[in-house]
Every structure is written in C-alpha cells, then in structure tokens.
Amino acid sequence: MNNNTKNNKRHKNPASIILLSSLSYLVLGFIMVIFPDKISTTLCYALGIVLTVYGLFNVISFFINPQNNMYLELIVGIISAGFGVFTLFSPDIIKNIIHVILGIVIVIDSVMDIKHGFQLKALGLSRWWLTVIVSLAVILISLYIIFFPNSFDGILIIVLGIIMIYEGISGLVIAGFFGYYSSKQARNTDIIEVNAEDID
C-alpha cells in the first residue's frame, strides 16, 4: 500500500465521524431553538439516540481501522454510548440535568475540534489556529453554562441550541477541510513519487 493511500485512510474516518456528529448537532440545535418549551422528554430521547449512535460509530470505526490510532475517538465513543443508553432508559433523571449533559457533550466535541485543528495544521491549513481559539472559547462558555445555568434564566435551552448549531456548522467546515487538504496532500505525494520514478 503506497503512502497516499495510507494518508487517505488516516483522514477518512475523522471526516466521517465529524460529519455524522455535525449533522446530529444541527438537528438537535434547531429543535432546541425552535421548540425550547416543548422538548424536555423528547430532547432526552433524541439526545440518547444521537449519543448512542455517535458513540457506537466511533467504537466501530476504531476496530475497523485500528492502525489509525484513534484512541481518543474510542474513549469518547465509549463514554458517549454509555451516556446515550443511560439517557434512553432514564429520561426523567436526565431532564433535570440536561444542561449539564449537553454542556459536557459540547466540551468534549470542542476538545475533539482542537485535536482536529492540529491535524489540519499538519495537512497544511494556514489558519488552523482559528479552530483552536474558537473551540477554547466554546469550552469556557459551556463550562459557565454547566456551573451557572441560572444566569440564562428562561433562554438556557435556546443558548445551548445556538451553540449546538455552531458546533454542527463548524464540524461540517472542518470535515470539508479534511477532504480538501487530504486530497491535496495525496496529489502532492503522487507528483513526488512520479518525479522520483523519473529520476530513477
């Protein structure tokens, strides 16, 4: 297997995982913003399904391609699936701490975004640091929501929904960058290999 094939496989899974989680965040985010007063139990079930599917996807992806060293994704997948299953079977308990659960999910996703930012730096993205800075800001806001939910009075769900929408959009952008720069790197590798063969 040549180097560009390995590179494509290395970045294919992160992009797929980012795409799946981003679409899930967008759906949840818009539901939270549009129907903030009608989603208590429904949101719990929706969140449980999303976390379970997302977590299982991470775990399965790791075991399908263990050579990609996606250990952080594996850990996040196990935790997400565990939270998801618990949420599905205990929605009444989750309703009272939904802001904490969503805050933790956003923090974890933002940490993943920081990792992806450094991966994009390695692929050649010049403004990779924007992803890191914004993700750090989102982490701080989420932590504030977790510890001081009363500060947002009756708009807490809407604020969390807006953050979820942002996470979804930023994830789609990151997935797009992964696809573009992975392809660009693969083309450059092909050119180098062709030139090396010509020299030989």
N, C-alpha and C positions, 0 to 999 in steps of 0.2 A: 504493500500500500504506500503510495507516494505521500509527500508532506502536505500538499494542498488538500488531499482527501482527508487526511487526519485533521487538518485545521477546520475543514467544513463540518466534520462530525463533532469537533470540540465545541463549536459555537452554535450548532443546530439546536441542541437540547435547551440551552439557556434561552434562546429566542422563542422556542415553542412554549416553554414554561412561562416566560414573561407575557407572551401573547394570551395564553389561557387566563392567567391571573388578572391581566389588564381588562379583558372583556368582562370578567366577573365583577371587578370593581366598578366598572362603568354602569353595569346593570343595577348593582346594589346602590351605587351612589345616586343615580337618577330616581330610583324608587324612594330613597330616603328624603331627597329634596322635594319631590312632587307630593308624596304622601307621608309627611312626617308624623301625623297623628293617627295613622291607621296601620302601622306596620309592626307593632310590638311583637306579637306572636309570629306573624308572617315573616318578619325580618329574622327572627331567631331560626326558623326553619330554613329560610333562604341562606342565611349565613352558615348554618350547619352543613347544608348541601355543598355550598361553594368551598368551604374549608376542607370537607371530606374529599371532594373530587380533586381539588388542588393538591392536597397532601398526598393522595394516592398516586397522582400523576408524577409528583417529584420522586416518590419512592420507586415506582416502576421504572422511571427514566434512569435512575441511578443503577438499578440492577440490570437493565438492558445494555447500558454503556458504562460499566464501572471504570473503564480506563480514563474517563473524562475527569475523575477526581472531584465529583460534585458532592463532597461530603457535607458542606453547609446546606445545600439543597435537600439532601437526605434528612438531616436533622430537622430542618424547617418542615419538611413533608410529614415526618412522623408526628411532630407537635401539632401541625395543622389538622391532620387526620384525626388525632386524638380529641382535639377541641371540637372538631366538626361532629364526630359521633356523640360526644357528650352533649353538645347543643341540641342535636336531634332528639335525644332521649330525655333531656331535662330543660325544655324551653322556658318553663316557669321560673327556674332558678336563674337562667341566663338573662331574662328580661330585666332584672334588677341591676345587672352589672354589664348591660350591653355596651355601654360607653367604654368600659374597661376592656372588654374583649376586642371591640373594634379598634380602640387605641393601640392595643398590643399588636393586632394584625397590621396596622399601618406602620408601626415602629419596625416590625420585622421586615415588612416589604421595603421600607426605606433603607434598612441596613443592606438588603439584597441589592437595592438600586446603587448604593455606594460601591458594593463589590462590582456590579456591572459597569459602573463608571470607570473603575480602574482597568477592567477588562477592555473597555472601549479605548482607553488610553494606549494599551498595548497594541490595539488594532490600528491606531493612527488618528483617532479623533482628537482634534486640537483643543476643543472646548469641553473636554471630558469633566473638568473641574466644576462646571455648572451643575452637573448632575449631583456631585458630592455636596456642594454648598446647599442646594435646594433640599436635598434629602435630609441633611442635618437640621435645616430649619423646620421641615415637616416633623421630624422626630421630636424636637423641642415643643412644638405646638401640640402634638399628640400626648406627650407626657403631661403637659399642662392640663389638657382635657381629662386625662385619667385621674389626676390628683385634685383638680379644681373644677369639677363638672358644673357646679352651681354658678360659676362665673358667666355661663352662657344662657342661663335662665331657660326660656322655652324654645330656644333655637339650637339646642345641642345636637339633635339629630340632623338638622339641616347643615350645620357646620361640619359634622362628620361626613355627611353625604358629599359636600363640596370637596373635602379632602380626598374621599374615595374616588370621585370623578377625576380629580387631578392625578391621583396615582394611576388610574386607568389610562389617561391620555399620555402621561409621561412614560408609562410602560410600553405603550404602542410605539412611541417615538424611539425609545431605547431598542425595541425589537427591530424597528426599521434600520437603525444604525448598525445593529449587529449584522443584519442581512447584507447591507451595502458594503460595510468595511470588510466583512468576511469574504465576499465575492471579489472585492478589490485586492485583498491580500492574496487570494487564490490566483487571480490573474497575474499579479506581480511575480508570484512563485513560478508560474508556468513560463513566464518570459525568461526568468533567471535560469530555469532548467534547460530551456531551449538554447539560450546563449552558451551555457556550459557545454551542452552537447556539440554545438558548432565548434567551440574551441577544441574539444577533444578530437 
